[in-house]
Amino acid sequence: MNSAERQQLLDDIRRWSQELGFADIGIASIDLGADETRLQAWLAAGFHGELGYMARHGARRTRPALLVPGTVSCISARLDYWPARAADPQATLARGDLGYVSRYALGRDYHKVMRNRLAKLCRRIEAAIGPFGHRVFSDSAPVMEKALARNAGLGWIGKHTNLIHRDAGSYFFLGEIYLDIELPVSQPASAHCGSCSACLPACPTGAIVAPYRVDARRCISYLTIESKGAIPHEFRKAIGNRIYGCDDCLAVCPWNKFAQTGRETKLAAREDLRAPSLADLARLDDAAFRARFTKSPVKRIGRDRFVRNVLIAIGNSGDAALAEEAMRLLDDESPLVRGAAAWALSQLLERGEFSALAAKAVRAERDETVRAEWLLAG
């Protein structure tokens, strides 16, 4: 294609993307040399914690043509998700008997929604120009999606390391199409955080260790979603009632006053996740968990990790009535759940009552990890 034909194709792609429900698209330069240097420094500091996949793929993450040979362009797409019917975040966080679920996870799992929409866009391109090499992504492969979105003009990377759009804040999903067609590259977005650093002190666990630098091992989203083991004691109180993810750094960002309400009905907030009861969630067995969270991003962490999170929130609730739920889970099959139940009871019971219970439990408990939990809490 000549330059005029490439521009016409780009104009058509923009029109098709709007028809498919995308809020915006841009064409990213795939030169990520500076981002590769920053990634290597972040990995060397150990900030990725259990996220071994961040280091596993080497340069394929920062060099798109190594991941998908023949790639010369990247379409970066934005899909807004701010939920129209979500409960007020601060009101939910202030209620010790309720659980807080990150706003992005209140609806259906976005990964499939985004990839299906991108695949439809590819079919329209193919109908116009014939077969072409491509691959679609949505947080599904070693792709530097925020850096590519920045290159595509969809926003700048803020001090909390999330993407910020001047007219849409940060409550949106990203998706990418790697393709072997050369398209006119968009102008990268300029940064507009200025002197604002509201996101740094807003992080409950101090995960934003410096502007533009996050230690994932301290991040509540990492601790409640990615971490497979017991949550470190030093972070448990700070987690509060956040049972799946955290939005605090986004909530204080002044640019999010421009957040756009999501138009995709599949991503609309589910009623049972808007402000769920901790007592109800603590009673979920594996079958009930799977049924309740079918098609939800929450499902991927599994029942045991989810109930672990719920028990941390119960321990932070200050509600002695919830001790009954933790007591019942002391006999759970999962050591992860039993350990979290022990900690919750240490926070809710009177010292003498808990010490007697701990002495009995330590003698009976055969799992060393759970025994250590009791001993540390007692």
VENCOR-V395905 format. One record per backbone hydrogen bond with DSSP energy under -1.0 kcal/mol. CO is the residue of the C=O (numbers start at 1). NH is the residue of the N-H. Records with the same first field share a line. If there is no record, write none. Layout:
# VENCOR-V395905
CO = NH + NH
This chain:
# VENCOR-V395905
2 = 6
3 = 7
4 = 8
5 = 9
6 = 10
7 = 11
8 = 12
9 = 13
10 = 14
11 = 15
12 = 16
13 = 17
14 = 18
15 = 19
16 = 20
17 = 22
18 = 21
24 = 78
26 = 76
27 = 186
32 = 36
33 = 37
34 = 38
35 = 39
36 = 40
37 = 41
38 = 42
39 = 43
40 = 44
41 = 45
42 = 47
43 = 46
46 = 49
47 = 216
48 = 51
50 = 52
51 = 54
52 = 55 + 56
55 = 58
57 = 60
58 = 61
59 = 63
63 = 66
64 = 68
68 = 71
73 = 179
74 = 28
75 = 177
76 = 26
77 = 175
78 = 23 + 24
79 = 173
82 = 262
88 = 92
89 = 93
90 = 94
92 = 95
95 = 98
97 = 278
100 = 243 + 244
102 = 105
103 = 106
106 = 270
110 = 114
111 = 115
112 = 116
113 = 117
114 = 118
115 = 119
116 = 120
117 = 121
118 = 122
119 = 123
120 = 124
121 = 125
122 = 126
123 = 127
124 = 128
125 = 129
126 = 130
133 = 180
135 = 178
137 = 176
141 = 143
143 = 145
144 = 148
145 = 149
146 = 150
147 = 151
148 = 152
149 = 154
150 = 153 + 189
156 = 164
158 = 161
159 = 212
162 = 158
164 = 156
165 = 168 + 169
169 = 165
170 = 172
171 = 81
173 = 79
175 = 77
176 = 137
177 = 75
178 = 135
179 = 72 + 73
193 = 196
197 = 200
203 = 206
207 = 209 + 215
210 = 213
213 = 210
215 = 218
216 = 219
219 = 223
220 = 224
221 = 225
222 = 226 + 227
232 = 235
235 = 239
239 = 242
241 = 100
244 = 102
247 = 251
248 = 252
253 = 256
254 = 257
255 = 258
256 = 259
264 = 267
265 = 268
266 = 108
270 = 273
276 = 99
277 = 281
278 = 282
281 = 284
285 = 289
286 = 290
287 = 291
288 = 292
289 = 293
293 = 296
295 = 109
296 = 299
297 = 300
298 = 301
299 = 302
302 = 306
303 = 307
304 = 308
305 = 309
306 = 310
307 = 311
308 = 312
309 = 313
310 = 314
311 = 315
312 = 316
314 = 317
319 = 322
320 = 323
322 = 326
323 = 327
324 = 328
325 = 329
327 = 330
329 = 332
334 = 338
335 = 339
336 = 340
337 = 341
338 = 342
339 = 343
340 = 344
341 = 345
342 = 346
343 = 347
344 = 348
345 = 349
350 = 354
351 = 355
352 = 356
353 = 357
354 = 358
355 = 359
356 = 360
357 = 361
358 = 362
359 = 363
360 = 364
361 = 365
367 = 371
368 = 372
369 = 373
370 = 374
371 = 375
372 = 376
373 = 377
374 = 378
